[in-house]
């Protein structure tokens, strides 16, 4: 996504553009609320940036707003929170329409047990047990301020908000909670995983394609639009 966006913006600006993203996403992960910033000497209207970029982007990437910001804004370091959503389709039959947007789990999942277990992750902790082996973050301490698992028909949705996330953190949390939902582990096991600080103790990493970055929060003075209001179009930027 980043390379294609830089190429599109460069055509509009008539100069090389390098963007900074609010959150990094693995291959296969979606974003409906990604925020980026870039520096340029070119002057274009907001409409010009928006239409110009979108006319040069592939169909699965779309810029939904643009605005000038001052030099104190940084897409990554100015962010105060990020929210992700992970979707699971839980039924015997796989979905043809949502094959690239949700994890298909055909065994019955207990969403209430998963939600109960998820609450044990609230707060500020060392999340080493939920980080990828290749994660390069200088510290594994993060603060989860909200996490919930809800069922609606065949769909389970994990919603989680934190000040920041480690590589594969949400996917590893999802896989661990799924073990509870399947009855393979009880809720208290999640605390054991967390306290172990050992990735090998937890559950599997859920597939990337079920995950979406849905919003990034910033201090009010920056007046950054709430991307959640635009819905959940995949591949957004």
PyMOL commands that set and color helices and strands:
alter all, ss='L'
color gray80, all
select helices_A, chain A and resi 2-13+46-55+111-121+128-130+169-181+188-196+199-201+208-210+220-222+227-230
alter helices_A, ss='H'
color red, helices_A
select strands_A, chain A and resi 19-21+30-31+36-38+79-89+103-104+123-126+141-152+155-162+211-218
alter strands_A, ss='S'
color yellow, strands_A
deselect
rebuild
show_as cartoon
